C-alpha cells in the first residue's frame, strides 16, 4: 500500500502548498493502478477499483473548483458575456484515461475471482 499512501500524501501536500510539482497527475495514479494490477494480494483488484474511484472523484473536484474560480473571476470583473462553460478549454492534469480503465479491468481479469467486478 506504499504507492497508494504516496498519492494520498502528495494530495495532502499539494493542498497545503499548491505547488504544481506535488499535484498528483494521471501518470501518478496509473503507476499505483499498475502496482495493484500486478499484485497477487487478495483484494488487489478491488483496491485498484477503489483507487480509480478516488481518481475520478479528485478529477471532478478539480473541474468544479476550476469553474467556481472562473465564475468568481467573471463576477469580480462584472463580466456580462455569459460564456458557455461546457465548451471551455478546461484541461485536467488528473483525469482517468484509457490506461487507467484498462489497468483496472486487467486487475480484475488477473484476480481469478469469479465474483470480481460485481
ABEGO torsion letter per residue (X at the ends): XAAAAAAAAAAAAAAAAGBAAABBBAAAAAAAAAAAAABABBGAAAAAAAAAAAAAAAAAAAAAAAAAAAAAAAAAAGBAAGBBAAABABBBABBBBAAAAAAAAAAAAAAGBAABGX
